[in-house]
């Protein structure tokens, strides 16, 4: 899968950066990260999009041009006026919804808290008001949830020192990782941790700082789409076919599509779920678990940090769901206990509370050739090729009234419109 120090004395590299920043202003040109950029900070937003920051610019996602960061986070420039960020991270704190999924930016000795690109009341604050014992003038920061770190934590980087901040107790332990390069930004992606330095990155263990494998690697091969680095071209939306899609209890969307080798929601199967290879036929979420169907096998994964396969699985479709034959798609609607399994032009309803599980209803569908399906608060979407059909509920889905197909768009899956 082609899926990551600020010092306050100017080095020759800093002088070059200042020169290029000046030239961007003079020439009106935007910086190009495919030319090789050392990012100031990287963070995920509330929707899981990666934001890359350099000077007063940011890139939203893995492809596309730079934009001024104050267009999205205007107070960073209006209040502080320094035109860059030192560090940034997205808070992972499910127990505290007032903080969970907020983005924190660090600039010199201040911290800013944003939600939906709006600055929270009372900010900016001194860093130590929100994060006691955490130093100023940071190099990088990244969230580290329990299961990957010992507790729900934030890792703050300054030189070779890592300040491990326990979110619940607001205490800090300082570690020194001399074998890890000085990180100018850090990204947590697919439960792995990447230290960015120059235009390279090094993957490390979030508890020990240990580096395994041939690092550093050039970020342009993995974390952005650059024509001269691997030659990857974003597919047209008209060429996209979704193989399977679901969303979990936390609202995170997973989709599987062979034509999209890297998008904002895409998860590489061999990394996240190593027991399932060469794609899946269907996937659905239920009671905090992910159910994956491949051929006549059902794999169930705990919805924890590492998506571990539940002991005793895979099981056959007959054992787990009481059905046989190829499955085209499957979905469970929020707060319901019925999985709707699509096989050809039939939708088969299976009660997930009953033991043994049997089909409670078999209903014909107007559509055929469905590739994937998902049910959410906005209704049911049925994907077929590069198009989808949107239904308000199960009644309209199983009615004889035909729906007009809509085209998959770039905002949905990161393809080219």
N, C-alpha and C positions, 0 to 999 in steps of 0.2 A: 504494500500500500504506500502510495506517495502522500503520506498523510499528510525541543523545539528544541570598568567601574567608572560609575560616575566618580571621578575625582574632581577636586575643585582647584586643581592647577592644570593649566592647559598643556596637553601633550601635542606633538605634531599631528596626530590623528584628530585631536579636538580642533586644531587650527584649520585642518582641511574641512571638517564638518561645519565650522563657522563660515568658512569661505563659501561652501556650497549652499548653506542656508541663505547667505547674503545674495548669492547668484540667483536662487529661486525667486527672491523678491524683485531683483533687478530685471530678470528676463521674463517673469511671469510664468515660468515653467514649474511644473510639479515634480517633486522627487520621485524617482522610479526605484522601487525596492529590488527589482531584478538587476540593478546595477551594483548591488551589494551594500546593505545598510545595517548599521548597528542600532537596533531598536532601543528606545529609552524605557519602554514598558510594553507588556502584552497582557491583556485581560479578556475574559469572556464577559459578554453582556448578559442581561436577564434571559435572553432567548437562546443563548449558547453560541452566538457569533463571536469569533475571535477579533479583537480590536488591537491593531499594531500601532504604536505611537513612536514618532520621531520628530523632535523639535515641536513646531506648532501644527504638525500634520498627523493624521491617522489614516489607516486603511481598515475598512470594514470587511472582514472575511479574507479568503485566500486568493481572491483575484479582484481586479478592479483598480481604478486610479486612487491616488491620494486625495484627501480632502482636508480642509482646515479643521482642526479638532474643536475650535470654539464654535463651529457650526452645530456640533452635537452637544458639546459641554461648554456653553458660552462663559460660565462663571470662571472657568480655569484661567482664561485670559483676562476677563473683565476685572476680576478681583485681584488676582495674584500678579498678572501681567508679566510672567516670565516666559510664556510661550512654549513650555515643555512640561513633562511630568517625570518624576524620578522613578516612581514605581506605581503599580496598580494591581488590584486583584478583585475577584468577585467573592463576596462572603458566602461561606457554606455554613449555615446555622439554622437547621430545620426547627430546632426547639424555640427559636426566637424569630417569629415571622416579621418583626419590625426591622431586622437586620438581614434576614436571609435573602440572597440574590441581589443585595445592594452592591454597587461597585464603589470601591474606595480608591482615591487617587492621593498620592503623596508628593508634595512639592516642598522642598527644603524642610522647614519644621512644621508644616501644616498638613492636615488631612481633610479631604473633601469626600462626602458621601452622596452618591447619586442613586436614584431609582427612576427608571423610565426616562433617563436623560434629564431629570430635574434634580437640582441641588436640594438636599434635605435642609429643613429649618435648623438654624444654629451653626451651620457650617460656612466657612472652614473653621476648624479648631486646631489647637496645638496637638501634635501627634500623641503626646503622653496623656491627654485628656481621655482619648478613646482607647489607646493602646499603651498602658503604663509599662515603663522600662524599655520601650522600643525606641531606638535612636533616631535622630533626624538625618537628613541627607542620605536616604537609603539608595541602594542600587537596584533592588528588585523585591517583589513580594509575590506569594502564591498561596492559595487556600490548600489545606490538606485535611480532608475529612477523616473521621475515625474509621479505622479499618485499613487505611493507607498510612496514616500516622496513628500514634497510640490513642490520642484523643482528637476531637475536632480542633484543628490548629490553623495558624497562619505562619508561614515561614518568611521571615524578613531577612534579606541579604544585604550585607555591608562588607565589602572586601571579601575575605575568606571566612568571615564570621557569619553564622546563621543564628538568628534569634528566633527560637521556637516559641510562639505565643499560644498558650492554652486559652481558647475562647471562653470556656466556662469559668475558670479560676482567675483569669487575667494575670497569670504568672508567666515568666519568661525563663527559658533555659538557653544558654548560649553554647553553641558548638562551633568548632573550627574545622573546616573541610579544605585542607591545603591542596588536595588532589583535584578538586573541582575548579575550573577556571572562574575568574571573577565574573559574575553574571550581571549583565546590564538589564536583563529581563528574564522572567521565568514563566513558563506556561504549563499548566496541568491539562493534559489532553488524553482521553481514553484511559484514565487512571494511571497514566505515566507522566513523568516530570522531566521537563526540558529546560536546560540552562542555555540562554542565548548569549553569545559573545562574538563581537564582530559580526560577520555574516554567517557564522557557524553556530551549531548547537551541540550540546552534549547531554545525553540522557543520564539521569542519576536516580539513586534510591532516596526517597524523601526522609527516611529515618537515619540512614548511615552516611549519605552522600556518596556512596560507592558508585563507581562508573564501571559498567561491563560492556564490552563490545568495542568495535573500531570507531572511536570518536576522537576528535570532532567530525561532524558532517556538515556539508553546505546546506543551509536552510532553504536555499532556492530550489533544491531538488525535492523538498518534502512539504514545506509550509507555505508555499505560494506557487502560482502557476506562471512559470517563466519559459518562454518558447525555446531558449537556448539551454535549458537545464531539464533534460528529459523529454522535451518536445510535447508535453501534454497539452491538449487542446480541450477546453470545456465543450462538452457535447451540446448540440442544439436541443432545445426542449422537445422538438418534434421527433427526436431520435431516442428519447428517454422511455424506458419501460420499468415501472416499479414492480419488483418481484414480491415484496411483502412490506407491510407497514403497521406500526402500532404506536400507542403512547402509554407511558406508565402512570402510576398513581401521582407522581410528582409533576406530571405534565410534560415530561421529556419525550420527544418524538424520535423513534428509530425507524429508519427505512433502509431497505436493501435493494440495490439496483446495480447490476453488472456494468451498466453504461456510465455510471458516475463513480469514478475512482476516489473522489474526495469532495465532500460538500459539507455544509455547516452542520448537518445532523447525521451524516453517514457514519456508520460504525463498521469497521473491518471485521468480518465474521471470524477469521482465523485468529485475530488478536483477542476479541472480546469473548468468543465462545469457541474454543479450540476444538471441541468435539464435533462441531458442525462445519463441514467444508463444502466448497462448491455450491454455495447458495442455499436458500431455504424455499419451500413452497408456500408456507404461510406462517404467520406469527401473531400471537395475541397476548394481552396482559390480563392477569387476574390475581387478586389478593397479593400484590407485591411481587409476583413472579412472572417471568417471561416464558411462554410456551412456544417452542419452535417445532414446526412440522416439516420433515424432510422425508420424501418417499412414504414408507409405511411406519415411520418412527416418530415418536414425540419426545422431545428433550425439554425438561423443565429446569430453569435456572432461577436461583434466588436473586431477587432484585437488590443485592447488596453491591458494595463497591467493586467486587471482582466477578460478579455474575457466575458464581460457582454452580456447577451441575449438581442437582439434588441426587443423593445416593439412591441407587436402584434404577436410574434412567440412563439411556432411553428405554421406553416401553413401546409396544406396538400401538397403532391407532385403535385396534380392537380392544386391547387391554385398558387404554387410558380413556378413550372417548366412545367406545362401543360402535365404531364405524369402520368401514374398509373402503379402499379405492383412493384414487388421487384427489388431493385437496387443493383447490385453486386459491382459496383465501379463507380467512377466519377473523372474527372480531367479537369483542365483548363491549357492551355499552356501559358507561359509568354507573356504578352503584347497582349493577345487575349481576345475576348469577347464571346467565345463559350465554353459552358461546354459539354464535351463528356460523356454521361451517358451509362454505359454498363449494359445491361439487357439480360442475357442469352448469345446467340451468335450474338447479335446485338449491335451496337454502335449508339446511338441516339444523334445527334448534336442539341443543343438548344442555340439560340441567346439570350444572357443575357441582351442585350440592348433593344430588342423588348418588346412591351407591347400590348396585353398579350403575354407571352412566349409560343412558339409552337416549335415543332420539325421541323427543316429545312431540315434535311437529316437523313435517316435511312440506315445504311450500315451493311452488314453481316461481321462477324468476323470469321477467321479461328479457333480461340481458343474458348473454352467453359470452364465454371467453374472458371472464374477469381474471385479472392478474393479482390484485390486492384490494383490501378493504380495511376501513378504519371507522370507528364510531367515537364521537366526542360530543362536547357540549353544543357544538354547532350542527350536529346531525351526523349523517353517514355518508362517507365518500367511497365510491367504487371506482377503482382504477383499471383502465383497459388501454393498453398501448400508451400513447402520449396524451391521452385524454382521461377525464374523470367525470363521474355523474354524482350530483349532490342531492341527497334526499333528507327531508326534515326528520323522518323517523321510520320505524319498521312498517308502519301502515302504508306510507307512500312508496317505500321500497318494494313492497310485495303487491302493490296495486297494478292495474292494467294500464295506468297512465304513463306514457313514455316521457322520459326526461331528455332534455337536450344536453349533449356532451359539452364540456368545457375543456379548454386546453391547459395542460400543465404549464406553469410559468416559472420563470427564473427565481422569483421571490419565494417560491415554494421549495425548490430543490437545487438552486444554484446553477441551473443550466442556462444556456443562451436562448433568449426569447427570439 
